[in-house]
Amino acid sequence: MKNVGEDQTSTGGAATRSFGAPSGRTERDTRARVARLILEHGPVTASTLGERVGLTPAAVRRHLDALLAEGMIEVRKARVPQSRRGRGRPAKWFAITDAGRSAFVHAYDDLATSALRFLAETAGDRAVAEFARRQIADLERRYRPVVQDAPPHQRVRTLAEALSGDGYAAAAAKAPQPGGGEQLCQHHCPVAHVAAEFPQLCEAETEAFSRLLGTPVQRLATIAHGDGICTTHVSSRSLCGPGETGDGGARAAHAAPGGGEADAGASAAKHLTSDEESGGTSL
């Protein structure tokens, strides 16, 4: 499902389509890297980007101005408490836009969508669900040894690192809502456009997360359904009963976005995003 088309530039393990005109490959490479960092770590300040990419403030501003003009990124203002406000202008935070995220979409989405439509029409929705499970099975096999070798309290972060290695730009954080647990956040989804029509892809991934982590999980928000990031709540192992660990995927997978529990989860995801804007989280 992860394929790349022509004229794409590799930046940190995932392919991105070039930004701007065909000329100036080095300049475009750097701009794509800046956009990639904003996708993975945004909202982020210009000074942080300069440090990560090794650019002067003037060079960073040039790339940011170009990305802003192309609609790839947007400016957000950090919410600074009154007691912490200084005399200077508040720092600008840059975040990826929907158009910017679309620039990272891999090729052949239309072909994949057409193939799944044909499968649904000829063999039914169950066949699509089985296809999704088989697609995710390889990822699950590759991640299982790494995740299981990690201590239980580090498994969500270990899974996030494994996902990031495959281009999902994932991170782990403590859940903001009461009740404990953690959140697994994916800032990029290689199959978001396909999953928008076939949520079975998201459901199969959620089931796999539950099996890998050995605890119930619940998908709170997805890029495929228009949210800024894919957010999955991972239940605290200490709160699970004897028969709950390792089999939560089936229950979680059917909590489709838009339902009662999912609406509550979306609020939690928005709360997390607000923390990001204020610099209060590591995502």
N, C-alpha and C positions, 0 to 999 in steps of 0.2 A: 504493500500500500504506500510505502514511502519511495517515491520516484522523483527524479529531478529532470527538468527540461533543459533546453539549450540556453546559453548565455547566462548561466548561474554561477555564483561565486561561493566557494566554501568558506564559512567563517565559524570556527569553533565547533565543528562536528556536524553542522547542518547546512544544507544548501539554501541560498537566498537568491532571489532574482535581483539583477543589478538595478541600481537606482540611477536615474538620469540618462544622459545621452551615451552613445556607444564609445565616445572618445574618453581618454584619460582613465585607463584601466586601474592604475595605482590609486588615483584619487577616488574612484568608484569603490575599490576594494576597502579603502579606509572608511568611506561613508557607510558601506554595508556593515562594517564591523561596529561602527558607532550605533547604527540602528539595531544591530543584534544585541548589543549591550543594554540598550534601552528596553528592548523586548524582554530580556532576561532579568534585568535588575531594576527596571523602572517602577515608579517614578524615581528619577535620579538627577542630580545636579550636574551642571557643566564642569565644575571643578573635579567631581568624581570621575566623570568620563575622561577628562584630560589625563588624570592620573593612570587610569586603566589602559588607555590607548597610547599614552606617551606623547601627547600633542600639546602644543602651546595653547594658551587661552584663545588667541586669535584664530588658530587653526580649528579648534573645537567649535568656536562660534560660527565659522564659515560653514562647517558641515551641518551644524544645527539649523542655521538659517536656510540652507538648501533643503533639508528634510522638512522643515516647517512649511516652506513654500510649496513643496510637493504634497503636503497633507499627510506625510508619513508619521509625524509626531505632533504632539500638542503640548502647550505649556500649562502646568498646574501650579497653583500657589499653595505652599505648605501652610497648614494651620498651626500657627505659633501662639501659645498662651500669652495673654497680656503681660504677665510678669516677666516673660523671657524676651519680649520684643526690644530690639535695640534701635539705634538711630538710623542705621543704614537700611537700604531697601531689602525686603525679604528675598531670599534666594529663590530662583526659578527652578521648578522641577519639571523634567521632560518625561512624557509617557508616550507609548506607542498608540496609534489610532487604529481603527478598524482597517483603514486602507493600508497602513503600514504592516499590520499583521497579515493582510492578504498578500503582500509582496513576498512573504515567506512561504506561501502555499506551494506545495509541490505540484509538479505537472501530472497530467493524466487523471485529474479529479473527475472530469466529465466522463472519461472512459470507465473509471471505477463505478461511478454512479449509474451509468447506463447498464453495466454488467450486473449490478445488484438489482436494478429494476427488473431486468430480464429474469434473474433468479427468483425474485419475489413473484413475478407473474406466472412463471412456469412451475415453480416448486413450492411456493408459499413462504410466509414469514418465518416459519420454523427453519427452513433451509437457510435463510439469511442469518438467523441467530446462530445456527451451527457453523456457518462460514465464519462469522465473527469470532466465535470461540476458537476455531482452528487457527485463525490469523493471530490471535493473541497468545496461543499456546507456545509458540516459539519464544516470544518475549518472556513468558513466565518461566520456561525452562532455563533460559539464560540467566534470569535474575535470581532464581531460587537459591543456588549455592551461596551467592553473595549476601543475600538478605538473611538466610538462615545462619550464616557464620557470624553475623553481627549480634551484639547483646540485644535483648528484647527492647530496651529503652532507646536504642539507636537504629532500629530497623526502619522506621519511617524515613529518617534522614538518609539511610543507606539506599533505600528504594528511590528516593528523590535524586540521589547522585547517579544511580544507574539510569534512570529515565533521562536525566540531563545529558548523559553520554550518548543517548539516541536522539537528541535534539528536542526534547520536550521542555527544556528550560524549567525544570521542577525545583521546588524547595519545600522544606518542612518547617512548621512552626507550631507553637502551642495554640490550641483552639481558643478563640476569644470568648465563646459562649460558656455559660456555667455548665458544670458537669465534667470538666476535664477532657482529656483526650488530646489529639493532635490534628493538624490539617496538612494534607498533602496538596500542594498547589502547582499546577502546570500552566506556565505562561504561554506555551505554544502547543498546538495540536496539529500534527501533520495531516490528519484526516478530517478536520473540522467541517469542511464543506460537504463531505460525503456523510459524515455522522449527523449533520443537520437533517437529512432525509431518512437516515437509517440509524436510529438511536441504539440499535442492537450492538453497534461497535462500542459505544460508551458503556453499555450494560456488561458486555463481556470483559472489558477492561476493569470495571468495578469489581466484578466477581473475582478476577485474578488478583487484584490488590488484597481482597479479603483473605484469599487462600495464602498468599505470600506472607502477609503480616500475622496470620493466625488470630484475627479478631474481627468482629463486625465492622463494616465501613458503610458510609452513606455518601452518595454523590450530592453535593449541595448546589453546585453551579457548573455549567459547561460553556466553553467557547462556542460549541456547536449551536447552543440555544441563545446566543447573543450576550453571554456574560463575558466580563473582561478576562477571567482566568477560569480554568477548570479547578474546582475546589472539592476535595473529598475529606469528610470527617472520619477520623480513625478513632474508634472507641478505646478508652483506656482498658488495658488488659485486667487491671485490678477491679474494674466494675463488671466484668463479664462473669456470668455463671459458668459452671463446669461444662455445660453442653453448648455454650455459645461461641467459644473461640474456634476459628477455622472454618465456620460454615455460614458466616454472615453475608457472604456475597450474594446468595440468591435473594435474600430479603432486600438488601441494599440496591441490587440491580433494578428492581421493579419500582423503586421510589423515583419515578420519572420527574424531571424538572417540570414545575408548574403545579404539582400536587401540594397538599397541605404541609407535609414535612419539608418538601423541597423549598416552599416559599419561606419557611422559617430559616432554612439553611442559607437561602440567598441573602437574607438580612445579615447573617453571620459573615458571609463572604464580603458583603459591602462594608461591614465593620472592619474587616481585615484590610480591605483596600484603603479605607480612610487612615488606618494606622500607617500604611505604606506611604501615603502622601505626607504624613507628618514626620516621617523618618523613624517611626516607632517599631518597625519590624525589620527583620533581616531579608525579607523576600525581595 
